[in-house]
Amino acid sequence: MIVPPGDSEIVLPNGGRAVRLLTTQSPDIAARCSNAANYAEGDPAIPPFKAWPDPPDGFKLRVYDLQKTREPGQLGPIWRCTTIMLNFPPPGGGPRDVTRMSPHSHDEFDQCSLVMNGSWLHHMRWPWGLNKHDWREDVHAFVGAPSATMIPARVVHTSEAQAPPPEGNRMADVFSPPRLDFSLQPGWIKNADEYPLPPEASN
């Protein structure tokens, strides 16, 4: 669900699991994060945060079914609001075919990979710059559920699903603000009619 700005409360009377996604636009909560010091100084290569346009019919509680299947030729399913994009594929059988990995990087934004079920290997490679003191060894981080891995901009990365539990491996990718390249793909964003594109989408 997407919750409108302001005070809110989530209640699970029958138990269950809830994950809240918030941005730096909630500074009081961001300041309480255990890794807040890591982000005290922003990455100068990442553009300043800019929210996307408000929904035409105003802010309100919106509830979506996250069990949608993936359409052929698409990523996702993907949902977005004014500040966050959630790419949440259906559960996968895994383990991943290691001859079909997908190493890539993002120049201007970080990525949060949120593991909900199963376990994964996050492979990360830092680019070499002029200063050798800034070079880093490759990272191959094994993570289980639940976990969140922050992948910095410009780091080459790919994730490898491991042998799945009965409910399957499931991982979401979170971006803030929403990604324009994903948003311009026909049919990828399942709630695109509720949240307009920014002006730069027409350039």
Secondary structure as the mmCIF struct_conf table of DSSP 4:
data_model
#
loop_
_struct_conf.conf_type_id
_struct_conf.id
_struct_conf.beg_label_comp_id
_struct_conf.beg_label_asym_id
_struct_conf.beg_label_seq_id
_struct_conf.end_label_comp_id
_struct_conf.end_label_asym_id
_struct_conf.end_label_seq_id
STRN STRN1 ILE A 2 ILE A 2
HELX_LH_PP_P HELX_LH_PP_P1 VAL A 3 PRO A 4
BEND BEND1 PRO A 5 GLY A 6
TURN_TY1_P TURN_TY1_P1 PRO A 13 ASN A 14
TURN_TY1_P TURN_TY1_P2 THR A 24 GLN A 25
BEND BEND2 SER A 26 SER A 26
HELX_RH_AL_P HELX_RH_AL_P1 PRO A 27 ALA A 30
TURN_TY1_P TURN_TY1_P3 ALA A 31 ARG A 32
TURN_TY1_P TURN_TY1_P4 SER A 34 ASN A 35
HELX_RH_3T_P HELX_RH_3T_P1 ALA A 36 TYR A 39
BEND BEND3 ALA A 40 GLU A 41
TURN_TY1_P TURN_TY1_P5 PRO A 44 ALA A 45
BEND BEND4 ILE A 46 ILE A 46
HELX_LH_PP_P HELX_LH_PP_P2 PRO A 47 PHE A 49
HELX_LH_PP_P HELX_LH_PP_P3 ALA A 51 PRO A 55
TURN_TY1_P TURN_TY1_P6 PRO A 56 ASP A 57
BEND BEND5 PHE A 59 PHE A 59
STRN STRN2 ARG A 62 ARG A 62
TURN_TY1_P TURN_TY1_P7 LEU A 66 GLN A 67
HELX_LH_PP_P HELX_LH_PP_P4 LYS A 68 GLU A 71
TURN_TY1_P TURN_TY1_P8 PRO A 72 GLY A 73
STRN STRN3 ILE A 78 ARG A 80
BEND BEND6 THR A 82 THR A 83
STRN STRN4 MET A 85 ASN A 87
HELX_LH_PP_P HELX_LH_PP_P5 PRO A 89 PRO A 91
STRN STRN5 GLY A 92 GLY A 92
TURN_TY1_P TURN_TY1_P9 VAL A 98 THR A 99
BEND BEND7 ARG A 100 ARG A 100
STRN STRN6 HIS A 104 HIS A 104
BEND BEND8 ASP A 107 GLU A 108
STRN STRN7 GLN A 111 ASN A 117
BEND BEND9 GLY A 118 GLY A 118
STRN STRN8 SER A 119 ARG A 125
HELX_LH_PP_P HELX_LH_PP_P6 TRP A 126 TRP A 128
BEND BEND10 LEU A 130 LEU A 130
HELX_RH_3T_P HELX_RH_3T_P2 LYS A 132 ASP A 134
STRN STRN9 VAL A 139 GLY A 144
BEND BEND11 ALA A 145 PRO A 146
STRN STRN10 SER A 147 ILE A 151
TURN_TY1_P TURN_TY1_P10 ALA A 153 ARG A 154
STRN STRN11 VAL A 156 ALA A 161
BEND BEND12 ALA A 163 ALA A 163
TURN_TY1_P TURN_TY1_P11 PRO A 166 GLU A 167
STRN STRN12 ASN A 169 ASN A 169
STRN STRN13 ARG A 170 PHE A 175
BEND BEND13 SER A 176 PRO A 177
HELX_RH_AL_P HELX_RH_AL_P2 LEU A 180 SER A 183
TURN_TY1_P TURN_TY1_P12 LEU A 184 LEU A 184
BEND BEND14 GLN A 185 GLN A 185
TURN_TY1_P TURN_TY1_P13 PRO A 186 TRP A 188
STRN STRN14 ILE A 189 ILE A 189
TURN_TY1_P TURN_TY1_P14 LYS A 190 GLU A 194
BEND BEND15 TYR A 195 TYR A 195
HELX_LH_PP_P HELX_LH_PP_P7 PRO A 196 PRO A 198
HELX_RH_3T_P HELX_RH_3T_P3 PRO A 199 SER A 202
#
